[in-house]
Amino acid sequence: MALLLKTEVLVVGSGPGGATSAALLAEAGQDVLLVEEGRRYRVGEVESYTLSEMDLKYRNGGLTPAMGPTRVTYIEGRCVGGASEINAALYHLPLPETLDDWTARFDLDELSFADLEPRFRAIEREVGVSHRQDGLSPASRTLIKGADRLGWRHTEIERFWRYSPKPDGSLSDRRQSMSETLVPRAEAAGARLLAQTRIRRLVLDGRRAVAAIGTTVGRDGREQPVEIRFDRVVLACGAVQTPALLRRSGVTRNIGDSLRMHPMIRIAARFPDKVNEPHWGVPVQQVEEFKPHITLGCSHSALPHIALWLAGDVPDKRARLAEWEHIAVFYSAVAGQTLGTVRSLPFFDEAFVRYRLTRGDMALLGDSVHKLSELVFAAGATEVVNPIEGGPLVRHPRELVGYRAGLPHGKVNVTAIHLFSSCPMGGNPQRSATDPWGQLYDLDNVMLNDASILPDTPGVNPQATIMAIARRNVERALERG
Ligand SMILES: Cc1cc2nc3c(=O)[nH]c(=O)nc-3n(C[C@H](O)[C@H](O)[C@H](O)COP(=O)(O)OP(=O)(O)OC[C@H]3O[C@@H](n4cnc5c(N)ncnc54)[C@H](O)[C@@H]3O)c2cc1C
């Protein structure tokens, strides 16, 4: 028999969008039940950037393919806190011109930088944001050196992080993910959290959703069916799972037809000096010069990551790996214009994602990789692993200049960690899934409040934008009663 639960507001998904929604609604006195498919872990309980973290906190171990002529492997978090638990935690505000462009193209309102600014200040105050207080990693300093030599603007991005002094005068630091901040805040305001609970579909009655059907894990560790009845529901399952859940429930208009990403390519570069000390985590410097179209930065470069990016036909692989401290991994990410689709297939529980990188995106990726090689060679790199599978080692940026016309399909390793826009908000119901405040057009009591409603690619790390828009939408919903 199914476990039957009731709540005034059901929030599905506890990532940045869901945790923000749950905290604000609970603090406004609403009866909130927050459900999350993944488990709850304390910050630090699972070591970051390890295989066991990928196994426990990522969906499908972190490697889900989107189908297309060039396969794009995308990453989703699946644990209390969503991807805020596994991400680089970079806190990047959107560019004001991006918000103005969205406002004009998608018939939006009250979405200028000035409108969102009080929400950013609230996030900074309540969640916690800071620059690194323990210096810059060798990889970050390498990026600065290259950018300075080329005359490119660069900056240190703040992180969702807090530092506090210890009695001995040193600093302790802690990631400010959702499990550490807004989820406990929601609970303190009376919200109930039900982890390890996957919602499979919504039950509809005319223009209303009345219940959610899924599975939960009981105290005895066994999975059991669950039915949750509610007055209103906020869906915040992320850019792939929110449309997948809606489509499984029979809601399909403008749902899952416009998934956007920041496709990303990584290259490993070798330097005469040591550039790699993995305890620094993800480096925090980015090149500003080409945003929002292209972002250049450094990735976490632990030995397994380097081994991954040295896969393929790299000669003397063992000797190179033995010198891993001289190797760092760098990335270029672009504001992709491809529109992907999210579908739910009958008898198959996973979302099916198609993402066919356009010729324009392959050219932008090629241009970005060429720029990235300019950056690392200007910083003193002696060789770069070719981003094309089976390509020779690169010793000068001119060897990659031909890719500016477009990378060849099927021969590059493209990944994505920023996904959005699969259920875009906007003033035109013919083109958008929700109204300008996240209210689903086709059902009266369903709000979407996560990455899926961003109308287009932000071109910068998206978590700050997702959280500020989530606050804006809940504040409006509360005002409207
Ligand atoms: C490796 C990585 C690094 C990143 N680095 C950065 C960064 O440095 N800065 C930045 O700004 N952004 C970064 N991002 C992106 C950022 O983390 C995401 O944009 C953001 O977390 C999206 O928030 P969300 O609320 O839309 O959903 P998510 O964070 O995806 O959370 C959705 C939650 O819903 C749950 N869920 C899904 N379906 C169901 C269901 N049916 N029933 C119940 N629960 C469900 C999932 O398990 C998940 O926990 C990174 C992402 C990744 C993966």
The ligand as an SDF file (V2000), in Angstrom:
LIG
                    3D

 53 58  0  0  0  0  0  0  0  0999 V2000
   30.0070   19.6550  -11.8190 C   0  0  0  0  0  0  0  0  0  0  0  0
   29.2240   20.9370  -11.8200 C   0  0  0  0  0  0  0  0  0  0  0  0
   29.8870   22.1380  -11.5740 C   0  0  0  0  0  0  0  0  0  0  0  0
   29.1700   23.3340  -11.5830 C   0  0  0  0  0  0  0  0  0  0  0  0
   29.8050   24.5000  -11.2170 N   0  0  0  0  0  0  0  0  0  0  0  0
   29.0600   25.6320  -11.0560 C   0  0  0  0  0  0  0  0  0  0  0  0
   29.6460   26.8140  -10.5190 C   0  0  0  0  0  0  0  0  0  0  0  0
   30.8160   26.8430  -10.1360 O   0  0  0  0  0  0  0  0  0  0  0  0
   28.8640   27.9380  -10.4150 N   0  0  0  0  0  0  0  0  0  0  0  0
   27.5450   27.9350  -10.8320 C   0  0  0  0  0  0  0  0  0  0  0  0
   26.9170   29.0010  -10.7800 O   0  0  0  0  0  0  0  0  0  0  0  0
   26.9710   26.8170  -11.3170 N   0  0  0  0  0  0  0  0  0  0  0  0
   27.6790   25.6650  -11.4060 C   0  0  0  0  0  0  0  0  0  0  0  0
   27.0780   24.5240  -11.8290 N   0  0  0  0  0  0  0  0  0  0  0  0
   25.6530   24.5860  -12.2150 C   0  0  0  0  0  0  0  0  0  0  0  0
   24.7190   24.6960  -11.0120 C   0  0  0  0  0  0  0  0  0  0  0  0
   25.1360   23.8060  -10.0010 O   0  0  0  0  0  0  0  0  0  0  0  0
   23.3030   24.3740  -11.4990 C   0  0  0  0  0  0  0  0  0  0  0  0
   22.9630   25.3010  -12.5040 O   0  0  0  0  0  0  0  0  0  0  0  0
   22.2770   24.4730  -10.3710 C   0  0  0  0  0  0  0  0  0  0  0  0
   22.5920   23.5940   -9.3230 O   0  0  0  0  0  0  0  0  0  0  0  0
   20.8970   24.1380  -10.9120 C   0  0  0  0  0  0  0  0  0  0  0  0
   19.9740   24.2920   -9.8700 O   0  0  0  0  0  0  0  0  0  0  0  0
   18.5240   23.6530   -9.9730 P   0  0  0  0  0  0  0  0  0  0  0  0
   17.7810   24.0610   -8.7420 O   0  0  0  0  0  0  0  0  0  0  0  0
   17.9350   23.9770  -11.2770 O   0  0  0  0  0  0  0  0  0  0  0  0
   18.6850   22.0570   -9.9860 O   0  0  0  0  0  0  0  0  0  0  0  0
   19.7070   20.9920   -9.4460 P   0  0  0  0  0  0  0  0  0  0  0  0
   20.8500   21.5760   -8.7210 O   0  0  0  0  0  0  0  0  0  0  0  0
   19.9670   20.1010  -10.6020 O   0  0  0  0  0  0  0  0  0  0  0  0
   18.8280   20.1800   -8.3750 O   0  0  0  0  0  0  0  0  0  0  0  0
   17.7060   19.4180   -8.7430 C   0  0  0  0  0  0  0  0  0  0  0  0
   17.4450   18.3680   -7.6660 C   0  0  0  0  0  0  0  0  0  0  0  0
   16.2030   17.7620   -7.9490 O   0  0  0  0  0  0  0  0  0  0  0  0
   16.2690   16.3680   -7.6830 C   0  0  0  0  0  0  0  0  0  0  0  0
   15.2810   15.6770   -8.5250 N   0  0  0  0  0  0  0  0  0  0  0  0
   15.3010   15.5560   -9.8650 C   0  0  0  0  0  0  0  0  0  0  0  0
   14.2210   14.8670  -10.2880 N   0  0  0  0  0  0  0  0  0  0  0  0
   13.5320   14.5390   -9.1850 C   0  0  0  0  0  0  0  0  0  0  0  0
   12.3160   13.8100   -8.9810 C   0  0  0  0  0  0  0  0  0  0  0  0
   11.6180   13.3170  -10.0050 N   0  0  0  0  0  0  0  0  0  0  0  0
   11.8700   13.6330   -7.7080 N   0  0  0  0  0  0  0  0  0  0  0  0
   12.5610   14.1490   -6.6470 C   0  0  0  0  0  0  0  0  0  0  0  0
   13.7190   14.8560   -6.7940 N   0  0  0  0  0  0  0  0  0  0  0  0
   14.1900   15.0450   -8.0490 C   0  0  0  0  0  0  0  0  0  0  0  0
   17.6990   16.0060   -8.0880 C   0  0  0  0  0  0  0  0  0  0  0  0
   18.1140   14.8070   -7.4420 O   0  0  0  0  0  0  0  0  0  0  0  0
   18.4810   17.2410   -7.6470 C   0  0  0  0  0  0  0  0  0  0  0  0
   19.0140   17.0740   -6.3580 O   0  0  0  0  0  0  0  0  0  0  0  0
   27.7720   23.3230  -11.8580 C   0  0  0  0  0  0  0  0  0  0  0  0
   27.1120   22.1140  -12.1000 C   0  0  0  0  0  0  0  0  0  0  0  0
   27.8230   20.9230  -12.0660 C   0  0  0  0  0  0  0  0  0  0  0  0
   27.0780   19.6300  -12.3200 C   0  0  0  0  0  0  0  0  0  0  0  0
  1  2  1  0
  2  3  1  0
  2 52  2  0
  3  4  2  0
  4  5  1  0
  4 50  1  0
  5  6  2  0
  6  7  1  0
  6 13  1  0
  7  8  2  0
  7  9  1  0
  9 10  1  0
 10 11  2  0
 10 12  1  0
 12 13  2  0
 13 14  1  0
 14 15  1  0
 14 50  1  0
 15 16  1  0
 16 17  1  0
 16 18  1  0
 18 19  1  0
 18 20  1  0
 20 21  1  0
 20 22  1  0
 22 23  1  0
 23 24  1  0
 24 25  2  0
 24 26  1  0
 24 27  1  0
 27 28  1  0
 28 29  2  0
 28 30  1  0
 28 31  1  0
 31 32  1  0
 32 33  1  0
 33 34  1  0
 33 48  1  0
 34 35  1  0
 35 36  1  0
 35 46  1  0
 36 37  1  0
 36 45  1  0
 37 38  2  0
 38 39  1  0
 39 40  1  0
 39 45  2  0
 40 41  1  0
 40 42  2  0
 42 43  1  0
 43 44  2  0
 44 45  1  0
 46 47  1  0
 46 48  1  0
 48 49  1  0
 50 51  2  0
 51 52  1  0
 52 53  1  0
M  END
$$$$
